[in-house]
Amino acid sequence: MIEAQGLSKVFGDPKSDKAVRAVDDVSFTVKGGEIFAFLGPNGAGKTTTIQMLTTLLRPTSGTVRIDGLDPGEKPLEVRKRFGIVFQDPSLDGELTAYENMELHGVLYHVPRKVRAERIELLLKLFELWDRRDSLVKTFSGGMRRRLEISRGLLHTPKILFLDEPTLGLDPQSRNQLWTHVKHLNTTEGVTVFLTTHYMDEAEKAAQRVAIIDHGRIVAQGTADELKQQTGADSLEGAFLKLTGTTIRDERSSAADAMRQMAKMWQGGRR
Amino acid sequence: MNVIYVLWLREIKRYLRSRAQIIGSLAQPLLYLLVLGFGFGAVFQQAGQGSYLQFVAPGVIAMGVLFTSIFSGIGLLWDRQFGFLKETLVAPVPRLQIMAGRTLGGATIALIQGSLVLVVCMLVGFRPENWAAVPIALMFMALIAVVFAALGTAIGSTLKDMQGFQLIMNFLIMPIFFLSGALFPLSNLPTALTVATRLDPLAYGVDGLRGAFIGISTMGFGVDISVLAVLSALFLVLGAWAFSRIQL
C-alpha cells in the first residue's frame, strides 16, 4: 500500500556542506491493512518522510508509491486515498465540529448523502456527536484530536497517516484514541502509518515498526524482532539501544533553522 | 464549484460570527466621517466645494471596503498559523479553486462591510444625489473588493509570519488609502502627487464611487471601470500564482 525506495530529502544545495540530509536513502513497505509505526528521536526525519509520502514535499531522490501511484505525478489522485492527522492542529476553531467535517467532506468530493451518514457515524464513534454544534475553539485538546482523526477518516481513505497523534493527551484520551484506531483498522481495513514518541503505544498498536535516526532507518521488523535483535526487554529499551541516549533537541532545532535558511535563500523552491 | 462555494461560505460564516469585529471595524470609518467630515466642513465650504461630508463619504466607504478585503486576504496568515491552511492544501482539489473560494469570500464580506459603512454614512447625514446610481456604486464597491482581496491573497501567500504585516500596513495599505483621493479632490494637485494618485488602484474606485453617489468624477466611469476590471484580472492571476507556490 505504501512503498518507499531509496527515499532522500536534502534541504539546501546538495553540493554545499551546509546541506541537511533530513532523510537519507530510506526504504520500506507497508502492506494493506497493516498498522506501521515509524519511530525516531526528534529531528530524525519522521515528519519530512510523511510530508514526502503525502504530496506536501518533493523527494530529492528515490521513489514513493501510494496504492501504486506516484505522489509527484498524480497528487490529486494520491490525496484522495489517504487521510492525515498532522502533528499540529489543523482545524478551523471558528467553525463547529460538524462544519469542519462538512467542509472536509466537500473538499474530498464525498456525495452529500454519504457525507451526512458518515459524519454521524464517525462523530458518534469518537463521542463528539453531542458537541457537533459547538465551535471547535471551545474544545479540549483531546476532543480536537478525536475530531481531527474522525475528519481524516471521513472520505474512507485507504491509508491513515497519524503524525504524533497523542502528543499532549492524557492517558485516558490516548488509550481511547488507540482503541478507536485499532477498531477502524479491523472494521474498515484502513492501513495506518503512525509516528509517536510513546514506545508502549507503538508496541501495542503496531504490527511492524521502523526506527529512523539521522535520516536513516536503523532497524525494522516486529516489536519482538527488534527486542530480540538488541537483547532489550521492551521496545523502549530496543529504541534506546539503537538510537543512543543523547538528547536531540538542539541538533534538530539547528537543522530546522538551517531548513528555514535554505528555504529563504532558495525562494521557496522545493 | 462546490469547493469554491464551501470555502466562500466559510469566510462568510467566520465574518458573521465575529460581531465584535464587525462593530469594531465600523469605528474607524465613523471616526474619519465625523472628525474630518465636520472638522474640515467649514474650510471646504468656504473654498466653494460644497459639503465635505458629502465629498468624503464615498472615500470612507472605499476605505471600509479596502481594509476589509485586504485583511481577509492576509487572513491567510492566520490559517497558516492555526494550521487550517494545511487541511485545504492536502485536499484533492486544485489550488486555484481554494484560492478562488477564499478570495471571493473575502470580496463578499468587504462588500457587506462597505454597505454597512454606507448605512452609517447615511445615519450621519450623507445623502446620495442620485438614488438610481446606487447600483453603480455597489458595482464599484464590488470591483474594489475583488481587486484588494486578490492582492491580499497574494501578500498573505508570501508572508511567513505576522512580522511582515506591520510593514505591509505602513508601506502599502496606508499609502494606498491616502493617495486614493478619499480625503481630498484629485484636481489641481502638484504633478508628483497627481502621478502618484494615478498609480493608485483605489483612486479609480473612489472616483467611481464619488461619480455614482454625488456626480463628481475626475477620470470618468469608462476609465474607472476599465482600470479596475483589468487590475482585478491581474491581481487574481497574481494571487493564484502566489497561492500555488505556498510551501508548508
Interface residues (C-beta under 8 A of the other chain):
Chain A: Q51 T54 T55 L56 P75 L76 E77 R79 K80 I84 F86 D88 P89 S90 L91 D92 G93 E94 L95 E99 E102 L103 H104 V106 L107 Y108 H109 L135 K263 G268 R270
Chain B: N2 V3 V6 L7 R10 K13 R14 R17 S18 F82 G83 F84 L85 K86 E87 T88 L89 V90 A91 P92 V93 P94 R245 Q247 L248
